[in-house]
Amino acid sequence: MTTPRPFAPTVRFMSSETTFGGTPASGPEVLASFGDRSAEFVGTDVSGAMESLANACAVAFDVDSTVIREEGIDVLADFLGKGEEVSAWTLKAMEGDTKFEDALAARLSILRPSKSDIERCLDLRPLEITPGIEELIDELNRKGVDVYFVSGGFRIMIEPLARRLCVGRDNVVANTILFDSEGNYAGFDDSEPTSRDMGKARALTMLKERHGYETMVMVGDGATDMQAKPPARSFVGYGGVAVRDAVRDGACWFVTDFEDATRVVRDFGVRRRDDIDEE
């Protein structure tokens, strides 16, 4: 199990026009830096996605099957002995075969998890982070890019993960499970943007309007993540856990690991804060 790092809340990006080091990179320049490998990349606009990532003001990550190597709700379902019932609904939601809000309500009605159920699950079955994600988030933080977790999963499961990866609590957009005074399941907050279809697009629109972000990038594995472009300028599809045909075919840039994305940020990323000591 990875040792948690000291928590460092995200410092807000102050202006979509402000940079403190580096010249904004062009997509063709970044793509050309990969030499012959550039012909191997998959996506509808790989050059544009690399440019967006290098010049991003904010990057939003899906959590399930992107930041972690599994679907959090499926981990909880397995822990509670209801894995098969729930995973079928999860697959429908990820493939875009049903409205997300319907799948969410159906899965929670099957599980009805108490607060102690979830806490015991996380204690006995900690979520496993995806290889390379820690390095990518570190590079984004070094450049002063705001990092968000925007997920259809549950805040109670994601916030400990965010602390572990130095993503601020206020930078988590996720669903809230409701409990009664004794900690029993009492429903979920259906006013959360990510509780509904197109919720990630709504969440990114809210963040963009609130902070004035000019360039945002969405990274994720599922159809609901792809819906976030626009307002995201580019969508980077991730297939390191599961390859979904619609995502592979529709992503601006489709990757199966985070190594190349980390290199783009490290070598070409524009610094967004003046209080960063670059190594």
C-alpha positions, 0 to 999 in steps of 0.5 A: 500500500502506498504511504500517503503523502502530506496533504497540500490543498490546491492553490487556485489558478488566478487568471486564464492569461497568466503564465510564469515561465515557458512559452506556450507550446504548439501541438505540432511541436509537441507531437514532433518531439516524439519522433517516429513514435508520433505515427503510433498515437491514436486519436481524432486530434492528438496534436490538439490534445497535446497542445491543450495538455501542455497549456492547460489551466486545469485538468479534470480526472475521472476516478474509477478505472482512471485514477484507480484500477477499478470501479469504486462502486464495484469494489464496495459491491464485492465487499458486500457480496452483491458484485454481479448485480451491481457490475452489470449496471456499472458496465451499462453506464460506462458504455453509455447504454443507459442514463447515468442517473438510472444506473446510479439509483439502481446500484444504490438501491441494491447496495444500500450501504451504511457509513460503517460498511463503506469505512470497513471496505476502504480499510480492508480493501483500499483502492488501488491507484493506476500506475503513472497517475501519481507522477502525472498529478505531481507534474501538473501540481509542479506547473501550478495547474489546477487538478480536479477529480470529477466523478460519478463515484462517491465523495466518501470514497474519493476524498481519502484518495484525493488527500493521498494524491494531494488534490484538495477536498474542494477540488473533488466533484462527486456524489454524496451518499446520505446517511441517517443519524445512526449511519444507515443508508438514506439515499443520495443527493440528486442535486450533485451535477455528477448524479445525472447524465451530462453531469461532468459537462455541467461540472466543468462548465461551473468550474470554468465559469467560476475560475475563468479557465481558458483551457481545460482538459478532461481525462477518463475512460468512459462515455460520461467523460467524453461528454465533458468536451466541450466545455473541456477543450480536449478529451484524453481517453484512458484505456489502461484498465478497460478499452471502450470502443466509443472512447477509443474512437472518439477521444482526441488522444487515446492512451493506455498509460500516463507516461507520454502525458506526463512527459508532455506536461513535464517538458512542455507544460507552462508554469501557472504560478510564481510560487513554485520552485522547479527542480 
